Structure formats: structure tokens, C-alpha cells
Amino acid sequence: MANLKPISCPVCGAEAQDITVARFDGRTIRCDFCGDYEVSGPVFKAGLLDKLDRQRRLDALERAKSSTPSGKRPMITRHDL
Ligand SMILES: [Zn+2]
């Protein structure tokens, strides 16, 4: 069961929920603006998204979405940054 913690979205900064399940070393985010997406463990642990400005974070999420089959949750990896 996911624990629902209100956070600010790592991509757009809006209020979002952390719906990460325990076995995942990254983060799973539910955001009203961005939808559901994941941040890979290496990207999350290194704080890589924090180093980008908002537009570049949005671009990274778009790249992740475009490489994800529809119906699957996109994951932002180093490759998308
Ligand atoms: Zn967002």
C-alpha cells in the first residue's frame, strides 16, 4: 500500500502526492499538472532534478513520456535530463 504524503512536485512545484511503494528506490509522484510519473533512484538520490530549472524539468518529463508506451507510467531517468 502506498503512503500518501503531500509534497511539492519535483518537476513543476505544484502540490503533489508521493505514492512511492517501498520496493522502489526512486520516487513515484502523482501531480495534477504532470500526471503520474516516476523518478529513477539514481536521479532522485543525486538530486539531479533540483539542479535543473523548471522548464528543463518539464522537458525531461516530456522526454520520459514520449519514450513510454501509453498506459504505462513514465520514469525520468538520467537519459531524459
Ligand atoms: Zn507536477
PDB file of the backbone (N, CA, C, O) and the ligand in Angstrom, with CONECT records:
HET     ZN  A 101       1
ATOM      1  N   MET A   1       0.851  -1.199   0.000  1.00  0.00           N
ATOM      2  CA  MET A   1       0.000   0.000   0.000  1.00  0.00           C
ATOM      3  C   MET A   1       0.884   1.246   0.000  1.00  0.00           C
ATOM      4  O   MET A   1       1.840   1.349   0.767  1.00  0.00           O
ATOM      5  N   ALA A   2       0.549   2.166  -0.857  1.00  0.00           N
ATOM      6  CA  ALA A   2       1.337   3.395  -0.948  1.00  0.00           C
ATOM      7  C   ALA A   2       0.970   4.338   0.200  1.00  0.00           C
ATOM      8  O   ALA A   2      -0.195   4.465   0.578  1.00  0.00           O
ATOM      9  N   ASN A   3       1.972   4.976   0.725  1.00  0.00           N
ATOM     10  CA  ASN A   3       1.672   6.008   1.729  1.00  0.00           C
ATOM     11  C   ASN A   3       1.580   7.355   1.020  1.00  0.00           C
ATOM     12  O   ASN A   3       2.440   7.692   0.206  1.00  0.00           O
ATOM     13  N   LEU A   4       0.562   8.106   1.321  1.00  0.00           N
ATOM     14  CA  LEU A   4       0.300   9.353   0.612  1.00  0.00           C
ATOM     15  C   LEU A   4       0.813  10.527   1.420  1.00  0.00           C
ATOM     16  O   LEU A   4       0.230  10.913   2.433  1.00  0.00           O
ATOM     17  N   LYS A   5       1.915  11.085   0.950  1.00  0.00           N
ATOM     18  CA  LYS A   5       2.489  12.233   1.636  1.00  0.00           C
ATOM     19  C   LYS A   5       2.384  13.453   0.738  1.00  0.00           C
ATOM     20  O   LYS A   5       2.859  13.408  -0.396  1.00  0.00           O
ATOM     21  N   PRO A   6       1.788  14.531   1.195  1.00  0.00           N
ATOM     22  CA  PRO A   6       1.761  15.730   0.353  1.00  0.00           C
ATOM     23  C   PRO A   6       3.166  16.323   0.232  1.00  0.00           C
ATOM     24  O   PRO A   6       3.846  16.548   1.233  1.00  0.00           O
ATOM     25  N   ILE A   7       3.575  16.564  -0.978  1.00  0.00           N
ATOM     26  CA  ILE A   7       4.894  17.136  -1.263  1.00  0.00           C
ATOM     27  C   ILE A   7       4.716  18.171  -2.360  1.00  0.00           C
ATOM     28  O   ILE A   7       3.616  18.339  -2.886  1.00  0.00           O
ATOM     29  N   SER A   8       5.785  18.861  -2.706  1.00  0.00           N
ATOM     30  CA  SER A   8       5.700  19.679  -3.905  1.00  0.00           C
ATOM     31  C   SER A   8       6.304  18.885  -5.058  1.00  0.00           C
ATOM     32  O   SER A   8       7.343  18.241  -4.914  1.00  0.00           O
ATOM     33  N   CYS A   9       5.639  18.944  -6.186  1.00  0.00           N
ATOM     34  CA  CYS A   9       6.042  18.156  -7.352  1.00  0.00           C
ATOM     35  C   CYS A   9       7.498  18.471  -7.724  1.00  0.00           C
ATOM     36  O   CYS A   9       7.849  19.638  -7.897  1.00  0.00           O
ATOM     37  N   PRO A  10       8.350  17.436  -7.849  1.00  0.00           N
ATOM     38  CA  PRO A  10       9.756  17.675  -8.205  1.00  0.00           C
ATOM     39  C   PRO A  10       9.941  18.254  -9.602  1.00  0.00           C
ATOM     40  O   PRO A  10      11.017  18.751  -9.933  1.00  0.00           O
ATOM     41  N   VAL A  11       8.893  18.192 -10.423  1.00  0.00           N
ATOM     42  CA  VAL A  11       9.007  18.738 -11.774  1.00  0.00           C
ATOM     43  C   VAL A  11       8.443  20.158 -11.841  1.00  0.00           C
ATOM     44  O   VAL A  11       9.150  21.089 -12.227  1.00  0.00           O
ATOM     45  N   CYS A  12       7.172  20.326 -11.467  1.00  0.00           N
ATOM     46  CA  CYS A  12       6.530  21.635 -11.671  1.00  0.00           C
ATOM     47  C   CYS A  12       6.387  22.443 -10.386  1.00  0.00           C
ATOM     48  O   CYS A  12       6.134  23.646 -10.448  1.00  0.00           O
ATOM     49  N   GLY A  13       6.542  21.817  -9.232  1.00  0.00           N
ATOM     50  CA  GLY A  13       6.473  22.550  -7.972  1.00  0.00           C
ATOM     51  C   GLY A  13       5.086  22.653  -7.372  1.00  0.00           C
ATOM     52  O   GLY A  13       4.935  23.164  -6.262  1.00  0.00           O
ATOM     53  N   ALA A  14       4.057  22.175  -8.083  1.00  0.00           N
ATOM     54  CA  ALA A  14       2.699  22.220  -7.533  1.00  0.00           C
ATOM     55  C   ALA A  14       2.562  21.186  -6.416  1.00  0.00           C
ATOM     56  O   ALA A  14       3.405  20.302  -6.264  1.00  0.00           O
ATOM     57  N   GLU A  15       1.496  21.311  -5.644  1.00  0.00           N
ATOM     58  CA  GLU A  15       1.260  20.308  -4.613  1.00  0.00           C
ATOM     59  C   GLU A  15       0.995  18.961  -5.281  1.00  0.00           C
ATOM     60  O   GLU A  15       0.228  18.873  -6.240  1.00  0.00           O
ATOM     61  N   ALA A  16       1.630  17.927  -4.770  1.00  0.00           N
ATOM     62  CA  ALA A  16       1.540  16.604  -5.374  1.00  0.00           C
ATOM     63  C   ALA A  16       1.562  15.576  -4.255  1.00  0.00           C
ATOM     64  O   ALA A  16       1.696  15.918  -3.080  1.00  0.00           O
ATOM     65  N   GLN A  17       1.428  14.314  -4.635  1.00  0.00           N
ATOM     66  CA  GLN A  17       1.488  13.232  -3.663  1.00  0.00           C
ATOM     67  C   GLN A  17       2.641  12.304  -3.994  1.00  0.00           C
ATOM     68  O   GLN A  17       2.908  12.001  -5.157  1.00  0.00           O
ATOM     69  N   ASP A  18       3.317  11.861  -2.947  1.00  0.00           N
ATOM     70  CA  ASP A  18       4.349  10.839  -3.091  1.00  0.00           C
ATOM     71  C   ASP A  18       3.677   9.492  -2.883  1.00  0.00           C
ATOM     72  O   ASP A  18       3.281   9.156  -1.767  1.00  0.00           O
ATOM     73  N   ILE A  19       3.550   8.721  -3.956  1.00  0.00           N
ATOM     74  CA  ILE A  19       2.854   7.430  -3.870  1.00  0.00           C
ATOM     75  C   ILE A  19       3.847   6.277  -4.051  1.00  0.00           C
ATOM     76  O   ILE A  19       3.484   5.188  -4.495  1.00  0.00           O
ATOM     77  N   THR A  20       5.093   6.543  -3.699  1.00  0.00           N
ATOM     78  CA  THR A  20       6.146   5.535  -3.856  1.00  0.00           C
ATOM     79  C   THR A  20       5.846   4.284  -3.034  1.00  0.00           C
ATOM     80  O   THR A  20       5.444   4.371  -1.874  1.00  0.00           O
ATOM     81  N   VAL A  21       6.045   3.126  -3.648  1.00  0.00           N
ATOM     82  CA  VAL A  21       5.954   1.879  -2.886  1.00  0.00           C
ATOM     83  C   VAL A  21       7.342   1.531  -2.353  1.00  0.00           C
ATOM     84  O   VAL A  21       8.355   1.929  -2.929  1.00  0.00           O
ATOM     85  N   ALA A  22       7.377   0.799  -1.270  1.00  0.00           N
ATOM     86  CA  ALA A  22       8.620   0.585  -0.528  1.00  0.00           C
ATOM     87  C   ALA A  22       9.712  -0.073  -1.363  1.00  0.00           C
ATOM     88  O   ALA A  22      10.894   0.200  -1.150  1.00  0.00           O
ATOM     89  N   ARG A  23       9.341  -0.933  -2.308  1.00  0.00           N
ATOM     90  CA  ARG A  23      10.386  -1.663  -3.020  1.00  0.00           C
ATOM     91  C   ARG A  23      11.075  -0.841  -4.104  1.00  0.00           C
ATOM     92  O   ARG A  23      12.028  -1.320  -4.718  1.00  0.00           O
ATOM     93  N   PHE A  24      10.627   0.358  -4.347  1.00  0.00           N
ATOM     94  CA  PHE A  24      11.186   1.204  -5.404  1.00  0.00           C
ATOM     95  C   PHE A  24      12.146   2.220  -4.786  1.00  0.00           C
ATOM     96  O   PHE A  24      11.788   2.916  -3.836  1.00  0.00           O
ATOM     97  N   ASP A  25      13.371   2.307  -5.329  1.00  0.00           N
ATOM     98  CA  ASP A  25      14.373   3.193  -4.716  1.00  0.00           C
ATOM     99  C   ASP A  25      14.301   4.623  -5.238  1.00  0.00           C
ATOM    100  O   ASP A  25      14.997   5.503  -4.731  1.00  0.00           O
ATOM    101  N   GLY A  26      13.469   4.861  -6.242  1.00  0.00           N
ATOM    102  CA  GLY A  26      13.241   6.228  -6.693  1.00  0.00           C
ATOM    103  C   GLY A  26      11.985   6.771  -6.042  1.00  0.00           C
ATOM    104  O   GLY A  26      11.667   6.426  -4.904  1.00  0.00           O
ATOM    105  N   ARG A  27      11.272   7.622  -6.767  1.00  0.00           N
ATOM    106  CA  ARG A  27      10.032   8.171  -6.241  1.00  0.00           C
ATOM    107  C   ARG A  27       8.936   8.079  -7.295  1.00  0.00           C
ATOM    108  O   ARG A  27       9.177   8.267  -8.488  1.00  0.00           O
ATOM    109  N   THR A  28       7.724   7.783  -6.824  1.00  0.00           N
ATOM    110  CA  THR A  28       6.557   7.807  -7.691  1.00  0.00           C
ATOM    111  C   THR A  28       5.702   8.989  -7.267  1.00  0.00           C
ATOM    112  O   THR A  28       5.340   9.118  -6.097  1.00  0.00           O
ATOM    113  N   ILE A  29       5.385   9.842  -8.217  1.00  0.00           N
ATOM    114  CA  ILE A  29       4.722  11.113  -7.933  1.00  0.00           C
ATOM    115  C   ILE A  29       3.376  11.150  -8.647  1.00  0.00           C
ATOM    116  O   ILE A  29       3.247  10.730  -9.797  1.00  0.00           O
ATOM    117  N   ARG A  30       2.387  11.661  -7.939  1.00  0.00           N
ATOM    118  CA  ARG A  30       1.088  11.928  -8.551  1.00  0.00           C
ATOM    119  C   ARG A  30       0.848  13.427  -8.467  1.00  0.00           C
ATOM    120  O   ARG A  30       0.720  13.988  -7.379  1.00  0.00           O
ATOM    121  N   CYS A  31       0.788  14.067  -9.628  1.00  0.00           N
ATOM    122  CA  CYS A  31       0.671  15.530  -9.692  1.00  0.00           C
ATOM    123  C   CYS A  31      -0.503  15.874 -10.604  1.00  0.00           C
ATOM    124  O   CYS A  31      -0.668  15.271 -11.664  1.00  0.00           O
ATOM    125  N   ASP A  32      -1.317  16.844 -10.190  1.00  0.00           N
ATOM    126  CA  ASP A  32      -2.469  17.230 -11.005  1.00  0.00           C
ATOM    127  C   ASP A  32      -2.043  17.778 -12.364  1.00  0.00           C
ATOM    128  O   ASP A  32      -2.762  17.615 -13.350  1.00  0.00           O
ATOM    129  N   PHE A  33      -0.891  18.418 -12.421  1.00  0.00           N
ATOM    130  CA  PHE A  33      -0.433  19.013 -13.680  1.00  0.00           C
ATOM    131  C   PHE A  33       0.351  18.018 -14.517  1.00  0.00           C
ATOM    132  O   PHE A  33       0.165  17.942 -15.732  1.00  0.00           O
ATOM    133  N   CYS A  34       1.223  17.262 -13.878  1.00  0.00           N
ATOM    134  CA  CYS A  34       2.149  16.376 -14.606  1.00  0.00           C
ATOM    135  C   CYS A  34       1.579  14.980 -14.786  1.00  0.00           C
ATOM    136  O   CYS A  34       2.066  14.230 -15.631  1.00  0.00           O
ATOM    137  N   GLY A  35       0.561  14.608 -14.020  1.00  0.00           N
ATOM    138  CA  GLY A  35       0.077  13.233 -14.044  1.00  0.00           C
ATOM    139  C   GLY A  35       0.926  12.370 -13.114  1.00  0.00           C
ATOM    140  O   GLY A  35       1.641  12.878 -12.250  1.00  0.00           O
ATOM    141  N   ASP A  36       0.834  11.067 -13.309  1.00  0.00           N
ATOM    142  CA  ASP A  36       1.640  10.136 -12.531  1.00  0.00           C
ATOM    143  C   ASP A  36       2.958   9.891 -13.257  1.00  0.00           C
ATOM    144  O   ASP A  36       2.972   9.657 -14.465  1.00  0.00           O
ATOM    145  N   TYR A  37       4.039   9.943 -12.538  1.00  0.00           N
ATOM    146  CA  TYR A  37       5.328   9.624 -13.150  1.00  0.00           C
ATOM    147  C   TYR A  37       6.278   9.164 -12.058  1.00  0.00           C
ATOM    148  O   TYR A  37       6.008   9.298 -10.865  1.00  0.00           O
ATOM    149  N   GLU A  38       7.408   8.614 -12.513  1.00  0.00           N
ATOM    150  CA  GLU A  38       8.406   8.128 -11.572  1.00  0.00           C
ATOM    151  C   GLU A  38       9.723   8.847 -11.823  1.00  0.00           C
ATOM    152  O   GLU A  38      10.031   9.259 -12.941  1.00  0.00           O
ATOM    153  N   VAL A  39      10.482   8.981 -10.755  1.00  0.00           N
ATOM    154  CA  VAL A  39      11.847   9.496 -10.849  1.00  0.00           C
ATOM    155  C   VAL A  39      12.770   8.343 -10.471  1.00  0.00           C
ATOM    156  O   VAL A  39      12.625   7.771  -9.390  1.00  0.00           O
ATOM    157  N   SER A  40      13.707   7.995 -11.331  1.00  0.00           N
ATOM    158  CA  SER A  40      14.551   6.822 -11.067  1.00  0.00           C
ATOM    159  C   SER A  40      15.400   7.041  -9.819  1.00  0.00           C
ATOM    160  O   SER A  40      15.671   8.178  -9.432  1.00  0.00           O
ATOM    161  N   GLY A  41      15.815   5.949  -9.200  1.00  0.00           N
ATOM    162  CA  GLY A  41      16.617   6.019  -7.982  1.00  0.00           C
ATOM    163  C   GLY A  41      17.863   6.876  -8.126  1.00  0.00           C
ATOM    164  O   GLY A  41      18.088   7.763  -7.303  1.00  0.00           O
ATOM    165  N   PRO A  42      18.694   6.634  -9.162  1.00  0.00           N
ATOM    166  CA  PRO A  42      19.913   7.446  -9.306  1.00  0.00           C
ATOM    167  C   PRO A  42      19.623   8.937  -9.470  1.00  0.00           C
ATOM    168  O   PRO A  42      20.342   9.772  -8.923  1.00  0.00           O
ATOM    169  N   VAL A  43      18.575   9.273 -10.221  1.00  0.00           N
ATOM    170  CA  VAL A  43      18.241  10.689 -10.420  1.00  0.00           C
ATOM    171  C   VAL A  43      17.758  11.295  -9.108  1.00  0.00           C
ATOM    172  O   VAL A  43      18.133  12.412  -8.752  1.00  0.00           O
ATOM    173  N   PHE A  44      16.925  10.550  -8.397  1.00  0.00           N
ATOM    174  CA  PHE A  44      16.395  11.049  -7.136  1.00  0.00           C
ATOM    175  C   PHE A  44      17.504  11.218  -6.102  1.00  0.00           C
ATOM    176  O   PHE A  44      17.598  12.258  -5.451  1.00  0.00           O
ATOM    177  N   LYS A  45      18.348  10.189  -5.953  1.00  0.00           N
ATOM    178  CA  LYS A  45      19.369  10.220  -4.897  1.00  0.00           C
ATOM    179  C   LYS A  45      20.412  11.294  -5.133  1.00  0.00           C
ATOM    180  O   LYS A  45      20.931  11.885  -4.186  1.00  0.00           O
ATOM    181  N   ALA A  46      20.719  11.546  -6.399  1.00  0.00           N
ATOM    182  CA  ALA A  46      21.719  12.569  -6.706  1.00  0.00           C
ATOM    183  C   ALA A  46      21.102  13.966  -6.746  1.00  0.00           C
ATOM    184  O   ALA A  46      21.817  14.950  -6.939  1.00  0.00           O
ATOM    185  N   GLY A  47      19.782  14.064  -6.566  1.00  0.00           N
ATOM    186  CA  GLY A  47      19.128  15.375  -6.577  1.00  0.00           C
ATOM    187  C   GLY A  47      19.249  16.061  -7.927  1.00  0.00           C
ATOM    188  O   GLY A  47      19.305  17.288  -8.004  1.00  0.00           O
ATOM    189  N   LEU A  48      19.290  15.267  -8.991  1.00  0.00           N
ATOM    190  CA  LEU A  48      19.572  15.847 -10.308  1.00  0.00           C
ATOM    191  C   LEU A  48      18.472  16.799 -10.777  1.00  0.00           C
ATOM    192  O   LEU A  48      18.756  17.798 -11.439  1.00  0.00           O
ATOM    193  N   LEU A  49      17.211  16.491 -10.437  1.00  0.00           N
ATOM    194  CA  LEU A  49      16.129  17.381 -10.882  1.00  0.00           C
ATOM    195  C   LEU A  49      16.246  18.746 -10.219  1.00  0.00           C
ATOM    196  O   LEU A  49      15.920  19.773 -10.814  1.00  0.00           O
ATOM    197  N   ASP A  50      16.720  18.738  -8.970  1.00  0.00           N
ATOM    198  CA  ASP A  50      16.836  20.014  -8.242  1.00  0.00           C
ATOM    199  C   ASP A  50      17.832  20.958  -8.901  1.00  0.00           C
ATOM    200  O   ASP A  50      17.786  22.171  -8.694  1.00  0.00           O
ATOM    201  N   LYS A  51      18.733  20.389  -9.698  1.00  0.00           N
ATOM    202  CA  LYS A  51      19.774  21.209 -10.314  1.00  0.00           C
ATOM    203  C   LYS A  51      19.307  21.849 -11.615  1.00  0.00           C
ATOM    204  O   LYS A  51      19.991  22.704 -12.178  1.00  0.00           O
ATOM    205  N   LEU A  52      18.131  21.429 -12.089  1.00  0.00           N
ATOM    206  CA  LEU A  52      17.611  21.974 -13.344  1.00  0.00           C
ATOM    207  C   LEU A  52      16.573  23.040 -13.052  1.00  0.00           C
ATOM    208  O   LEU A  52      15.934  23.013 -12.001  1.00  0.00           O
ATOM    209  N   ASP A  53      16.398  23.989 -13.983  1.00  0.00           N
ATOM    210  CA  ASP A  53      15.300  24.930 -13.788  1.00  0.00           C
ATOM    211  C   ASP A  53      13.988  24.272 -14.217  1.00  0.00           C
ATOM    212  O   ASP A  53      13.980  23.184 -14.794  1.00  0.00           O
ATOM    213  N   ARG A  54      12.887  24.953 -13.924  1.00  0.00           N
ATOM    214  CA  ARG A  54      11.574  24.341 -14.094  1.00  0.00           C
ATOM    215  C   ARG A  54      11.334  23.886 -15.535  1.00  0.00           C
ATOM    216  O   ARG A  54      10.823  22.791 -15.771  1.00  0.00           O
ATOM    217  N   GLN A  55      11.704  24.729 -16.485  1.00  0.00           N
ATOM    218  CA  GLN A  55      11.453  24.361 -17.882  1.00  0.00           C
ATOM    219  C   GLN A  55      12.214  23.101 -18.268  1.00  0.00           C
ATOM    220  O   GLN A  55      11.688  22.249 -18.985  1.00  0.00           O
ATOM    221  N   ARG A  56      13.424  22.985 -17.805  1.00  0.00           N
ATOM    222  CA  ARG A  56      14.206  21.790 -18.154  1.00  0.00           C
ATOM    223  C   ARG A  56      13.655  20.551 -17.463  1.00  0.00           C
ATOM    224  O   ARG A  56      13.755  19.447 -18.000  1.00  0.00           O
ATOM    225  N   ARG A  57      13.074  20.719 -16.279  1.00  0.00           N
ATOM    226  CA  ARG A  57      12.432  19.574 -15.619  1.00  0.00           C
ATOM    227  C   ARG A  57      11.193  19.143 -16.396  1.00  0.00           C
ATOM    228  O   ARG A  57      10.940  17.952 -16.578  1.00  0.00           O
ATOM    229  N   LEU A  58      10.423  20.138 -16.853  1.00  0.00           N
ATOM    230  CA  LEU A  58       9.241  19.813 -17.657  1.00  0.00           C
ATOM    231  C   LEU A  58       9.656  19.117 -18.957  1.00  0.00           C
ATOM    232  O   LEU A  58       9.000  18.175 -19.403  1.00  0.00           O
ATOM    233  N   ASP A  59      10.745  19.588 -19.553  1.00  0.00           N
ATOM    234  CA  ASP A  59      11.243  18.949 -20.781  1.00  0.00           C
ATOM    235  C   ASP A  59      11.647  17.501 -20.504  1.00  0.00           C
ATOM    236  O   ASP A  59      11.380  16.607 -21.308  1.00  0.00           O
ATOM    237  N   ALA A  60      12.290  17.282 -19.363  1.00  0.00           N
ATOM    238  CA  ALA A  60      12.723  15.919 -19.016  1.00  0.00           C
ATOM    239  C   ALA A  60      11.520  15.002 -18.870  1.00  0.00           C
ATOM    240  O   ALA A  60      11.554  13.854 -19.311  1.00  0.00           O
ATOM    241  N   LEU A  61      10.459  15.503 -18.253  1.00  0.00           N
ATOM    242  CA  LEU A  61       9.258  14.679 -18.098  1.00  0.00           C
ATOM    243  C   LEU A  61       8.628  14.399 -19.460  1.00  0.00           C
ATOM    244  O   LEU A  61       8.147  13.293 -19.709  1.00  0.00           O
ATOM    245  N   GLU A  62       8.632  15.403 -20.342  1.00  0.00           N
ATOM    246  CA  GLU A  62       8.086  15.184 -21.687  1.00  0.00           C
ATOM    247  C   GLU A  62       8.872  14.102 -22.425  1.00  0.00           C
ATOM    248  O   GLU A  62       8.288  13.258 -23.104  1.00  0.00           O
ATOM    249  N   ARG A  63      10.198  14.132 -22.288  1.00  0.00           N
ATOM    250  CA  ARG A  63      11.013  13.098 -22.934  1.00  0.00           C
ATOM    251  C   ARG A  63      10.679  11.724 -22.361  1.00  0.00           C
ATOM    252  O   ARG A  63      10.558  10.746 -23.098  1.00  0.00           O
ATOM    253  N   ALA A  64      10.530  11.664 -21.042  1.00  0.00           N
ATOM    254  CA  ALA A  64      10.193  10.383 -20.416  1.00  0.00           C
ATOM    255  C   ALA A  64       8.839   9.889 -20.931  1.00  0.00           C
ATOM    256  O   ALA A  64       8.674   8.706 -21.229  1.00  0.00           O
ATOM    257  N   LYS A  65       7.879  10.802 -21.032  1.00  0.00           N
ATOM    258  CA  LYS A  65       6.551  10.414 -21.522  1.00  0.00           C
ATOM    259  C   LYS A  65       6.610   9.923 -22.960  1.00  0.00           C
ATOM    260  O   LYS A  65       5.945   8.955 -23.326  1.00  0.00           O
ATOM    261  N   SER A  66       7.420  10.607 -23.774  1.00  0.00           N
ATOM    262  CA  SER A  66       7.445  10.259 -25.195  1.00  0.00           C
ATOM    263  C   SER A  66       8.115   8.910 -25.428  1.00  0.00           C
ATOM    264  O   SER A  66       7.907   8.298 -26.475  1.00  0.00           O
ATOM    265  N   SER A  67       8.914   8.434 -24.475  1.00  0.00           N
ATOM    266  CA  SER A  67       9.569   7.133 -24.645  1.00  0.00           C
ATOM    267  C   SER A  67       8.857   6.035 -23.857  1.00  0.00           C
ATOM    268  O   SER A  67       9.377   4.930 -23.701  1.00  0.00           O
ATOM    269  N   THR A  68       7.659   6.355 -23.362  1.00  0.00           N
ATOM    270  CA  THR A  68       6.902   5.387 -22.572  1.00  0.00           C
ATOM    271  C   THR A  68       5.639   4.997 -23.317  1.00  0.00           C
ATOM    272  O   THR A  68       4.912   5.876 -23.781  1.00  0.00           O
ATOM    273  N   PRO A  69       5.353   3.699 -23.447  1.00  0.00           N
ATOM    274  CA  PRO A  69       4.112   3.281 -24.098  1.00  0.00           C
ATOM    275  C   PRO A  69       2.902   3.855 -23.361  1.00  0.00           C
ATOM    276  O   PRO A  69       2.928   3.986 -22.137  1.00  0.00           O
ATOM    277  N   SER A  70       1.838   4.199 -24.100  1.00  0.00           N
ATOM    278  CA  SER A  70       0.668   4.762 -23.444  1.00  0.00           C
ATOM    279  C   SER A  70       0.085   3.745 -22.476  1.00  0.00           C
ATOM    280  O   SER A  70       0.079   2.547 -22.756  1.00  0.00           O
ATOM    281  N   GLY A  71      -0.398   4.217 -21.352  1.00  0.00           N
ATOM    282  CA  GLY A  71      -0.914   3.341 -20.314  1.00  0.00           C
ATOM    283  C   GLY A  71       0.131   2.965 -19.282  1.00  0.00           C
ATOM    284  O   GLY A  71      -0.205   2.448 -18.217  1.00  0.00           O
ATOM    285  N   LYS A  72       1.416   3.225 -19.593  1.00  0.00           N
ATOM    286  CA  LYS A  72       2.486   2.970 -18.626  1.00  0.00           C
ATOM    287  C   LYS A  72       2.891   4.281 -17.973  1.00  0.00           C
ATOM    288  O   LYS A  72       2.748   5.357 -18.555  1.00  0.00           O
ATOM    289  N   ARG A  73       3.393   4.169 -16.768  1.00  0.00           N
ATOM    290  CA  ARG A  73       3.827   5.371 -16.060  1.00  0.00           C
ATOM    291  C   ARG A  73       5.243   5.731 -16.514  1.00  0.00           C
ATOM    292  O   ARG A  73       6.146   4.896 -16.453  1.00  0.00           O
ATOM    293  N   PRO A  74       5.440   6.981 -16.973  1.00  0.00           N
ATOM    294  CA  PRO A  74       6.780   7.360 -17.423  1.00  0.00           C
ATOM    295  C   PRO A  74       7.757   7.438 -16.251  1.00  0.00           C
ATOM    296  O   PRO A  74       7.366   7.769 -15.132  1.00  0.00           O
ATOM    297  N   MET A  75       9.004   7.139 -16.507  1.00  0.00           N
ATOM    298  CA  MET A  75      10.046   7.293 -15.497  1.00  0.00           C
ATOM    299  C   MET A  75      11.122   8.224 -16.012  1.00  0.00           C
ATOM    300  O   MET A  75      11.659   8.031 -17.103  1.00  0.00           O
ATOM    301  N   ILE A  76      11.435   9.238 -15.215  1.00  0.00           N
ATOM    302  CA  ILE A  76      12.515  10.153 -15.565  1.00  0.00           C
ATOM    303  C   ILE A  76      13.836   9.501 -15.149  1.00  0.00           C
ATOM    304  O   ILE A  76      14.080   9.261 -13.967  1.00  0.00           O
ATOM    305  N   THR A  77      14.674   9.223 -16.136  1.00  0.00           N
ATOM    306  CA  THR A  77      15.995   8.653 -15.859  1.00  0.00           C
ATOM    307  C   THR A  77      17.059   9.672 -16.275  1.00  0.00           C
ATOM    308  O   THR A  77      16.741  10.727 -16.823  1.00  0.00           O
ATOM    309  N   ARG A  78      18.310   9.345 -16.010  1.00  0.00           N
ATOM    310  CA  ARG A  78      19.402  10.236 -16.431  1.00  0.00           C
ATOM    311  C   ARG A  78      19.320  10.543 -17.913  1.00  0.00           C
ATOM    312  O   ARG A  78      19.656  11.642 -18.354  1.00  0.00           O
ATOM    313  N   HIS A  79      18.869   9.558 -18.673  1.00  0.00           N
ATOM    314  CA  HIS A  79      18.781   9.691 -20.118  1.00  0.00           C
ATOM    315  C   HIS A  79      17.859  10.842 -20.533  1.00  0.00           C
ATOM    316  O   HIS A  79      18.032  11.424 -21.604  1.00  0.00           O
ATOM    317  N   ASP A  80      16.886  11.168 -19.687  1.00  0.00           N
ATOM    318  CA  ASP A  80      15.902  12.198 -20.049  1.00  0.00           C
ATOM    319  C   ASP A  80      16.353  13.604 -19.666  1.00  0.00           C
ATOM    320  O   ASP A  80      15.743  14.584 -20.096  1.00  0.00           O
ATOM    321  N   LEU A  81      17.408  13.717 -18.866  1.00  0.00           N
ATOM    322  CA  LEU A  81      17.802  15.033 -18.345  1.00  0.00           C
ATOM    323  C   LEU A  81      18.629  15.818 -19.354  1.00  0.00           C
ATOM    324  O   LEU A  81      19.041  16.944 -19.073  1.00  0.00           O
TER     325      LEU A  81
HETATM  326 ZN    ZN A 101       3.926  18.469 -11.404  1.00  0.00          ZN2+
END
